[in-house]
Amino acid sequence: MTKGESISEREFRMYNIDLKANKMETIAGVIKIKGEKFEFEKTKMSDLLADEVLIKIVAAGICSKEMAMVDQQIHNPDFSILWTHEGGGIVEKVGNNVKHLQQGDHVVLTFGSCGKCERCTQGHPAYCKVREQLNFSDSRHHGTHNHADLTTGKKFHQDGYSPSLLATHVIAHQNNTIKVPNDAPLEILGPLGFEVQNGAGAVINSLKVSRGKSIVISGADVTGLSAVLAAVACSAGTIAVVDADSERLNFAMELGATHTIDSWEQNVSEELKNIQPQGFDFGLDITGRSDIINSLLSSLKPLAEMGLLGVSTEPLEIDMNSFVSRGLILKEIVGGDSIPSEFLPQLVNMYLHGEFPFDKLITKYNLADINKAIKDCENGSSIKPVLLI
């Protein structure tokens, strides 16, 4: 294969690497210039280090925040880059210092953390002291790069939340690599590591919604709908969802929401007060919009908690009158405030027992349909596209 020659989907799927080779080769999806489509190329991989894991990828999810990175709305990645950070696969080889994983284990990839700082050791790895360095430096934990151009040797950057997973094989740090039950359908588990974990973890781990409590969720994307599923699993009494997409609102009702509000057609503040006159116990925003956030804040009862998950290019402007004499707690939530090695297997077990049917959010695509999957994600016709590798 010469440089620039296209690679078929079959060749991608059937590709196996030589584990004994001095320099391993793989096939990866690459964006070389902002705004251009994907190219699939053979790349050479770095040597496996003692604290790393070699994984054969089975499926990769497309994340909305990831597209914001590619469009340079957040984190401004350098080009050329490897793409997509949600995925699941099978362990093929482990470094000498990796003790909790072995060949054949099924794994899901998640955010990176050092595992040693005060925040990590106190059960908050999503707020790791070196989180930015580990997740948004466009490289692996040690500062080097996993993949390079086979011909020129030029290093490919990660898209954020390393490693990038749109490849037949990837190298991941052991802290990013979470073992899951082998009897679970691995092809749908990738989104658990990020957007699904963010929404479900916000409800279960951070806000700690309990039986009979009320919650209003603004934003019916995959994160918001995962929060709805989690609220149902927690037996919340009232679950209100705010969004501008009527189809998404109808789907939220199918998932277990008790009320919906169309933010284009209805007055959000007034409708929330009609639904819960005494105020909601919890609020959770995924939109990042100041007007929506203020509407939710005005609907909360005294001493209520409000979580923020949204990404925005605009500064947040808060109506301080919403806080006066009410004791509200407003907090940003990262990574579902979870310990992934505990929480992701918990979500898988909940799914296997019918308590967390997140598979309803997923649409599967063949690799050849990658550009359609991206388009469907951008226009909202697919809630969570997953590419079968």
C-alpha positions as CSV (number, residue, x, y, z in Angstrom):
1,M,0.0,0.0,0.0
2,T,1.4,3.4,-1.0
3,K,0.9,6.6,1.0
4,G,-2.6,8.0,0.5
5,E,-4.0,4.7,-0.9
6,S,-7.4,4.0,0.5
7,I,-8.0,1.0,2.8
8,S,-11.2,-1.0,2.5
9,E,-13.5,-1.7,5.4
10,R,-12.8,-5.4,5.1
11,E,-9.0,-4.8,5.2
12,F,-9.5,-2.6,8.3
13,R,-11.6,-5.3,10.0
14,M,-9.4,-8.2,9.2
15,Y,-6.1,-6.5,10.1
16,N,-4.0,-8.2,12.7
17,I,-0.7,-6.9,14.0
18,D,2.5,-8.8,14.6
19,L,2.9,-8.8,18.4
20,K,6.5,-9.9,18.1
21,A,7.6,-7.2,15.7
22,N,10.0,-4.5,16.9
23,K,7.7,-1.8,15.4
24,M,4.1,-2.8,15.4
25,E,1.8,-1.5,12.6
26,T,-1.9,-0.9,12.7
27,I,-4.6,0.9,10.6
28,A,-6.1,4.1,12.0
29,G,-8.6,6.8,11.1
30,V,-6.9,10.1,10.6
31,I,-7.9,13.7,10.0
32,K,-5.0,15.6,8.5
33,I,-6.6,19.0,7.8
34,K,-9.4,20.7,9.7
35,G,-12.7,20.2,8.0
36,E,-11.6,17.3,5.8
37,K,-13.0,13.8,5.9
38,F,-11.3,10.7,7.3
39,E,-8.5,8.8,5.8
40,F,-7.6,5.3,6.9
41,E,-3.9,4.6,6.8
42,K,-1.4,2.2,8.1
43,T,0.5,3.7,11.0
44,K,3.4,2.5,13.1
45,M,2.9,2.2,16.8
46,S,5.2,2.9,19.7
47,D,6.6,0.2,21.9
48,L,4.4,-1.0,24.7
49,L,5.5,0.5,28.1
50,A,5.4,-1.3,31.4
51,D,2.2,0.4,32.6
52,E,0.3,0.2,29.2
53,V,-2.1,-2.2,27.5
54,L,-2.4,-3.2,23.8
55,I,-6.1,-3.5,22.9
56,K,-7.8,-4.7,19.7
57,I,-10.7,-2.3,19.2
58,V,-14.2,-3.8,18.6
59,A,-16.3,-0.7,18.4
60,A,-15.9,3.1,18.8
61,G,-18.4,5.7,19.7
62,I,-18.7,9.2,18.2
63,C,-18.9,11.9,20.9
64,S,-20.3,15.4,20.4
65,K,-17.6,17.0,22.5
66,E,-15.1,15.3,20.4
67,M,-16.5,17.0,17.3
68,A,-16.2,20.3,19.2
69,M,-12.5,19.5,19.7
70,V,-12.0,18.7,16.0
71,D,-13.8,22.0,15.1
72,Q,-11.4,23.7,17.6
73,Q,-14.2,25.0,19.7
74,I,-12.6,23.4,22.8
75,H,-9.0,22.3,23.5
76,N,-7.7,23.2,20.0
77,P,-6.1,20.0,18.9
78,D,-3.2,20.1,16.5
79,F,-3.5,18.4,13.2
80,S,-2.9,15.6,12.0
81,I,-5.0,13.8,14.6
82,L,-6.3,10.3,15.3
83,W,-10.0,10.4,16.2
84,T,-12.6,9.2,18.7
85,H,-12.0,8.4,22.4
86,E,-15.0,6.2,23.2
87,G,-14.6,2.5,22.6
88,G,-14.3,-1.0,23.8
89,G,-12.0,-3.9,22.9
90,I,-10.1,-7.0,23.9
91,V,-6.7,-7.0,25.6
92,E,-4.0,-8.6,23.4
93,K,-0.9,-7.8,25.5
94,V,-0.1,-6.1,28.8
95,G,3.0,-4.3,30.1
96,N,5.1,-5.8,32.9
97,N,3.6,-3.6,35.6
98,V,0.0,-4.3,34.7
99,K,-1.5,-6.8,37.2
100,H,-5.3,-6.3,37.0
101,L,-5.6,-7.2,33.3
102,Q,-4.6,-10.1,31.1
103,Q,-4.9,-11.2,27.5
104,G,-8.5,-11.8,26.5
105,D,-10.1,-9.5,29.0
106,H,-12.9,-7.3,27.6
107,V,-12.3,-3.6,28.4
108,V,-13.8,-0.1,28.1
109,L,-11.6,3.0,27.8
110,T,-12.3,6.1,29.9
111,F,-10.6,9.3,31.0
112,G,-7.0,9.3,32.3
113,S,-6.0,9.9,35.9
114,C,-2.7,9.5,37.7
115,G,-4.1,7.4,40.6
116,K,-1.6,8.9,43.0
117,C,-2.6,12.5,43.8
118,E,-4.8,13.5,46.7
119,R,-8.0,13.8,44.6
120,C,-7.4,10.4,43.0
121,T,-6.7,8.6,46.3
122,Q,-9.8,10.2,47.9
123,G,-12.1,8.8,45.2
124,H,-12.3,11.7,42.7
125,P,-10.1,10.7,39.8
126,A,-12.1,12.9,37.3
127,Y,-10.6,15.9,39.1
128,C,-7.0,14.5,39.0
129,K,-4.3,17.1,39.7
130,V,-2.8,16.4,36.2
131,R,-6.1,15.8,34.4
132,E,-5.5,18.4,31.7
133,Q,-2.0,17.0,31.0
134,L,-3.2,13.4,30.8
135,N,-6.4,14.0,28.8
136,F,-5.8,17.0,26.6
137,S,-2.1,17.1,25.8
138,D,-2.7,15.2,22.5
139,S,-0.2,12.5,23.6
140,R,0.1,9.5,25.9
141,H,0.8,9.7,29.6
142,H,4.5,9.9,29.2
143,G,4.4,12.7,26.6
144,T,5.2,10.6,23.5
145,H,2.7,9.6,20.8
146,N,1.3,6.1,20.1
147,H,1.0,6.4,16.3
148,A,3.2,7.8,13.5
149,D,2.9,8.1,9.7
150,L,4.3,4.8,8.2
151,T,6.2,6.7,5.5
152,T,7.3,10.0,7.0
153,G,7.4,9.1,10.7
154,K,5.4,12.2,11.6
155,K,3.6,11.8,14.9
156,F,-0.2,11.8,14.9
157,H,-1.9,13.7,17.8
158,Q,-4.7,12.3,19.9
159,D,-8.1,14.1,19.8
160,G,-8.2,14.5,23.6
161,Y,-9.0,12.0,26.3
162,S,-6.2,9.8,25.0
163,P,-5.9,7.3,23.6
164,S,-7.7,7.9,20.3
165,L,-9.6,4.7,19.4
166,L,-10.5,4.8,15.7
167,A,-7.9,2.1,14.9
168,T,-7.6,-1.6,14.7
169,H,-5.3,-1.5,17.8
170,V,-4.4,1.1,20.4
171,I,-2.1,1.4,23.3
172,A,-3.7,2.7,26.5
173,H,-2.5,3.4,30.0
174,Q,-3.7,0.9,32.6
175,N,-5.5,3.6,34.5
176,N,-7.7,4.3,31.4
177,T,-8.5,0.7,30.8
178,I,-11.5,-0.8,32.7
179,K,-12.3,-4.5,32.8
180,V,-16.0,-5.3,32.2
181,P,-17.8,-8.6,32.2
182,N,-17.1,-10.8,29.2
183,D,-20.8,-11.8,28.8
184,A,-21.8,-8.2,28.1
185,P,-22.2,-7.0,24.5
186,L,-18.8,-5.3,24.0
187,E,-19.8,-3.5,20.8
188,I,-22.2,-1.2,22.7
189,L,-20.1,-0.6,25.9
190,G,-17.7,2.0,24.6
191,P,-20.0,5.0,25.3
192,L,-20.1,4.0,29.0
193,G,-16.6,5.5,29.4
194,F,-17.6,9.1,28.6
195,E,-20.9,10.6,27.7
196,V,-23.1,7.9,29.3
197,Q,-20.9,7.9,32.4
198,N,-21.1,11.7,32.6
199,G,-24.9,11.7,32.7
200,A,-25.5,8.7,34.8
201,G,-22.7,9.5,37.2
202,A,-24.0,13.0,37.7
203,V,-27.3,11.6,39.0
204,I,-26.0,8.6,40.9
205,N,-22.6,9.7,42.2
206,S,-22.6,13.5,42.4
207,L,-26.2,14.5,43.1
208,K,-27.1,11.2,44.7
209,V,-30.7,11.3,43.6
210,S,-32.8,8.9,45.8
211,R,-36.3,7.4,45.8
212,G,-39.1,9.8,45.4
213,K,-36.9,12.9,44.8
214,S,-37.6,15.3,41.9
215,I,-35.1,16.3,39.2
216,V,-35.2,18.6,36.2
217,I,-32.7,17.8,33.4
218,S,-32.1,20.3,30.6
219,G,-30.6,18.9,27.4
220,A,-31.8,15.6,25.8
221,D,-28.6,14.5,24.2
222,V,-27.0,11.2,25.1
223,T,-25.6,12.7,28.3
224,G,-29.0,14.1,29.4
225,L,-30.9,11.0,28.4
226,S,-28.4,8.8,30.3
227,A,-29.2,11.0,33.3
228,V,-32.9,10.3,32.7
229,L,-32.2,6.5,32.7
230,A,-30.2,6.9,35.9
231,A,-32.9,8.9,37.6
232,V,-35.4,6.2,36.7
233,A,-33.0,3.6,38.1
234,C,-32.8,5.6,41.3
235,S,-36.6,5.6,41.5
236,A,-36.9,9.4,41.3
237,G,-40.5,10.6,41.7
238,T,-40.6,13.5,39.2
239,I,-38.3,13.6,36.2
240,A,-38.7,16.7,34.0
241,V,-36.8,17.1,30.8
242,V,-36.2,20.4,28.9
243,D,-35.2,20.5,25.3
244,A,-36.1,22.2,22.0
245,D,-36.4,19.0,20.0
246,S,-39.9,17.5,20.3
247,E,-38.8,14.0,19.1
248,R,-36.1,13.9,21.8
249,L,-38.7,14.9,24.4
250,N,-41.0,12.2,23.3
251,F,-38.1,9.7,23.5
252,A,-37.3,11.0,27.0
253,M,-40.9,10.1,28.0
254,E,-40.4,6.6,26.6
255,L,-37.3,6.2,28.7
256,G,-39.1,7.2,31.9
257,A,-39.4,10.9,32.1
258,T,-42.6,12.1,33.8
259,H,-42.8,15.5,32.2
260,T,-41.2,17.4,29.3
261,I,-41.0,21.0,28.3
262,D,-40.3,22.3,24.8
263,S,-38.1,25.3,25.3
264,W,-39.0,26.8,21.9
265,E,-42.7,26.6,22.5
266,Q,-43.2,27.0,26.2
267,N,-42.0,29.3,29.1
268,V,-39.6,27.0,30.9
269,S,-39.7,28.8,34.3
270,E,-43.5,28.8,34.4
271,E,-43.9,25.2,33.2
272,L,-41.4,24.0,35.8
273,K,-43.3,25.8,38.6
274,N,-46.5,24.2,37.4
275,I,-44.9,20.8,37.5
276,Q,-43.3,21.1,40.9
277,P,-44.9,24.1,42.8
278,Q,-42.7,23.5,45.9
279,G,-39.6,23.3,43.8
280,F,-37.3,20.6,42.5
281,D,-34.8,18.8,44.7
282,F,-32.2,18.6,41.9
283,G,-31.3,20.3,38.6
284,L,-28.9,19.1,35.9
285,D,-27.9,21.2,32.9
286,I,-26.2,19.8,29.8
287,T,-26.9,22.8,27.5
288,G,-24.4,25.3,28.9
289,R,-27.0,28.1,28.1
290,S,-27.3,30.8,30.7
291,D,-31.0,31.4,30.1
292,I,-31.9,27.7,30.6
293,I,-29.6,27.4,33.6
294,N,-31.3,30.4,35.2
295,S,-34.7,28.9,34.5
296,L,-33.7,25.7,36.3
297,L,-32.2,27.6,39.2
298,S,-35.4,29.5,39.7
299,S,-37.4,26.2,39.9
300,L,-35.3,24.7,42.7
301,K,-36.4,24.5,46.3
302,P,-34.2,25.9,49.1
303,L,-31.0,23.9,49.7
304,A,-31.4,22.1,46.4
305,E,-28.4,21.1,44.2
306,M,-27.7,22.0,40.6
307,G,-25.1,20.2,38.5
308,L,-23.5,21.6,35.3
309,L,-22.3,19.4,32.5
310,G,-22.6,21.7,29.4
311,V,-19.9,23.0,27.2
312,S,-20.3,26.6,25.9
313,T,-18.3,29.2,24.0
314,E,-20.0,31.9,26.0
315,P,-19.4,32.9,29.7
316,L,-22.0,31.7,32.2
317,E,-24.2,34.6,33.5
318,I,-26.2,33.8,36.7
319,D,-29.1,35.7,38.1
320,M,-27.9,36.1,41.6
321,N,-31.4,36.7,42.9
322,S,-31.9,33.0,42.4
323,F,-29.4,32.4,45.2
324,V,-30.4,35.0,47.7
325,S,-31.5,33.4,51.0
326,R,-32.1,30.0,49.3
327,G,-28.8,28.1,50.0
328,L,-28.6,26.6,46.5
329,I,-25.5,24.5,45.6
330,L,-24.2,25.0,42.1
331,K,-21.4,22.7,41.0
332,E,-19.6,21.6,37.8
333,I,-19.5,17.8,37.5
334,V,-16.7,16.1,35.6
335,G,-16.6,12.4,34.5
336,G,-19.8,11.6,36.4
337,D,-17.7,12.1,39.6
338,S,-17.1,8.4,39.3
339,I,-14.4,5.9,40.1
340,P,-14.5,4.2,36.6
341,S,-13.1,0.9,37.8
342,E,-16.1,0.6,40.1
343,F,-18.8,2.6,38.3
344,L,-18.5,1.2,34.8
345,P,-18.9,-2.4,35.8
346,Q,-21.8,-1.3,38.0
347,L,-23.5,0.3,34.9
348,V,-22.8,-2.9,32.9
349,N,-24.4,-5.0,35.6
350,M,-27.4,-2.7,35.8
351,Y,-27.8,-3.0,32.1
352,L,-27.6,-6.8,32.2
353,H,-30.3,-6.8,34.9
354,G,-32.6,-4.5,32.8
355,E,-32.1,-1.5,35.1
356,F,-30.2,0.7,32.8
357,P,-31.2,0.2,29.1
358,F,-28.7,2.6,27.6
359,D,-28.6,0.5,24.4
360,K,-31.8,2.3,23.4
361,L,-29.6,5.4,22.9
362,I,-27.2,3.7,20.4
363,T,-27.3,3.4,16.6
364,K,-24.7,1.0,15.1
365,Y,-22.9,1.9,11.9
366,N,-20.6,-0.1,9.7
367,L,-17.1,1.5,9.4
368,A,-17.8,2.3,5.7
369,D,-20.6,4.6,6.9
370,I,-18.4,6.7,9.2
371,N,-19.2,10.0,7.5
372,K,-22.9,9.3,7.6
373,A,-22.6,8.5,11.3
374,I,-20.8,11.8,11.9
375,K,-23.5,13.7,9.9
376,D,-26.3,12.0,11.9
377,C,-24.6,12.9,15.1
378,E,-24.3,16.5,14.1
379,N,-27.9,16.9,12.9
380,G,-29.3,15.0,15.8
381,S,-30.9,12.1,14.0
382,S,-28.7,9.7,15.9
383,I,-28.3,10.1,19.6
384,K,-25.2,8.0,20.0
385,P,-23.6,6.6,16.9
386,V,-21.3,3.6,17.4
387,L,-18.9,2.4,14.7
388,L,-18.3,-1.4,14.5
389,I,-14.6,-2.0,14.0
